Amino acid sequence: MPKRTTWFFTDAAVLACYRGDKWLAEGDPVAVALPRTVEEVVEVFERARCMGVPVTTRGAGTGHAGGCMPSQGGIVLSMERFNRIHEVSAKDFVAVVGAGVLTGDLHSAARRKKLFYPPDPASYDECTIGGNIATNAGGPRCLKYGVTGHYVLGLDVVLADGSVVQCGGRTHKNKTGFNLAGLFVGSEGLLGVVTQATLRLLPLPPSRATLSAGFESMQAAANALQELFRTGLLPAAAEIADSFTLEAARAYLPRAKQTQFPPGNAHLLIEWDGQPAAVTADVATSVDLLVHGKATRVDVAQSESECKKLWELRKVFSTALKATGLRKLNEDVVVPRGHLVAFMKFARQLQKRSGFPVACFGHAGDGNIHTNIMVANPDDPAIACRARETLDELFAYVLECGGTITGEHGIGLAKLPWWNAATTPALRHLHQQIKTALDPANILNPGKFL
Ligand SMILES: Cc1cc2nc3c(=O)[nH]c(=O)nc-3n(C[C@H](O)[C@H](O)[C@H](O)COP(=O)(O)OP(=O)(O)OC[C@H]3O[C@@H](n4cnc5c(N)ncnc54)[C@H](O)[C@@H]3O)c2cc1C
């Protein structure tokens, strides 16, 4: 008889809240654990062994790949109560945080000390640092600053056999043995449970500016961005949106806000940060380049509140596309940066060939374009089959041009059908050997890509 606790639940009402993430499929856990301490996390594995069930770790369930979905039932281990920011050190430029801390809370805590934690998944208000580490989350600012993994200095991890390891530490350099903290970055809950992270911080850039520019076509917008890079400039972020996305956003926003988008069928949002003089110079050069690239209008925001307003336009895209009533098959493919213009052309052709609207928006500077196949009646078998063929075509193109099938969301369940196409047998074997070494009984998150 398991002992009674205030952190282990089997009631249906609790289980119902932990069935999946933002992806399509859901699973049925037999129990949900909400531990507060490392000892309780270890106990979850003891209970799982007694019950003969697997353990699926969960952050906030904002993932887009079904990663925290308990596909084989068992215990969902939610890290939401590990939500303490233990330390933000202006001396060492590190933060020590529980895995369940919301990314946005860390942004604010760092900012209060004039420090900066750059990784900024658009879900930062609701996703956790543990989830960000396990998916190696990106976001707009990753263009200049890199992804979550670039900020991980140390991790405390509970392994599937209940042992506790500390990898790395609080120094900004560390070459003691293998980079084992790095092994858990992007591991999607398959190798261990991250309980605490020590993260690298930067000085807060004292100045920022945001540019919003309209274009007649995606080709023109992508060309203008390429020109910016060719000139030797590297913005903090460069986000693009196509006409379907813009139309959806204009329809979704209240009338007064619709005109905040410059006219046109494509949109670029560009962020600059740094020392005030550098930001002023970069803004001037980039406005010239955008105008020369035939922007329909360029709006420049330089105060914190004006910049925030322009970013609010970007934040509405995902919700606006959902509000069209079509099922949004959201793929976070990445093409090499130089391939951006060609990719936009391919997306238009894919739309024509498939008959599905293809809505593209996202992190253009990284070549990481959220490509949404918009499907009406997705439960009709003939339509589902055509949608699958369209996705096959998308991923085949991306792999052919040296890109990847996922830049930040992970494989999870969503990309499982294309995992083999994206990897060689030798690479899959190596993944499997690592998994077997750390989790020989396959207790952690089974049914995913290994
Ligand atoms: C509106 C919206 C915008 C988004 N924008 C972005 C974006 O710009 N960039 C981006 O990268 N993603 C984005 N995402 C996707 C998502 O927010 C990220 O993948 C995020 O990192 C998931 O964090 P989470 O805490 O919700 O993790 P979950 O969804 O709960 O879990 C994700 C994976 O991490 C594992 N995991 C979670 N916590 C731990 C832990 N402590 N130890 C070990 N494994 C763990 C889970 O098992 C699962 O495999 C967005 C999502 C939404 C809804």
The ligand as an ORCA input file, in Angstrom:
! r2SCAN-3c Opt
* xyz 0 1
  C       2.187     29.988    -28.101
  C       3.420     29.130    -28.123
  C       4.585     29.660    -28.632
  C       5.757     28.886    -28.645
  N       6.900     29.451    -29.127
  C       8.048     28.749    -29.069
  C       9.275     29.346    -29.514
  O       9.328     30.491    -29.953
  N      10.388     28.581    -29.416
  C      10.381     27.305    -28.912
  O      11.431     26.674    -28.813
  N       9.235     26.738    -28.514
  C       8.089     27.402    -28.556
  N       6.917     26.826    -28.138
  C       6.913     25.421    -27.704
  C       7.134     25.182    -26.181
  O       6.716     26.284    -25.417
  C       8.578     24.822    -25.885
  O       8.887     23.572    -26.502
  C       8.922     24.745    -24.392
  O      10.310     24.567    -24.242
  C       8.205     23.616    -23.665
  O       8.306     23.861    -22.273
  P       7.290     23.191    -21.247
  O       7.726     23.577    -19.882
  O       5.902     23.514    -21.601
  O       7.602     21.647    -21.505
  P       6.596     20.449    -21.798
  O       5.776     20.724    -23.001
  O       5.876     20.089    -20.553
  O       7.647     19.287    -22.126
  C       8.427     19.339    -23.292
  C       9.456     18.181    -23.261
  O      10.395     18.398    -22.229
  C      10.431     17.300    -21.308
  N      10.642     17.910    -19.988
  C       9.944     18.928    -19.424
  N      10.473     19.267    -18.233
  C      11.539     18.445    -18.035
  C      12.488     18.298    -16.991
  N      12.462     19.057    -15.896
  N      13.425     17.317    -17.105
  C      13.472     16.524    -18.200
  N      12.608     16.613    -19.225
  C      11.647     17.568    -19.143
  C       9.096     16.606    -21.493
  O       9.183     15.227    -21.164
  C       8.832     16.822    -22.968
  O       9.516     15.850    -23.730
  C       5.732     27.565    -28.131
  C       4.546     27.042    -27.625
  C       3.396     27.811    -27.613
  C       2.148     27.217    -27.037
*
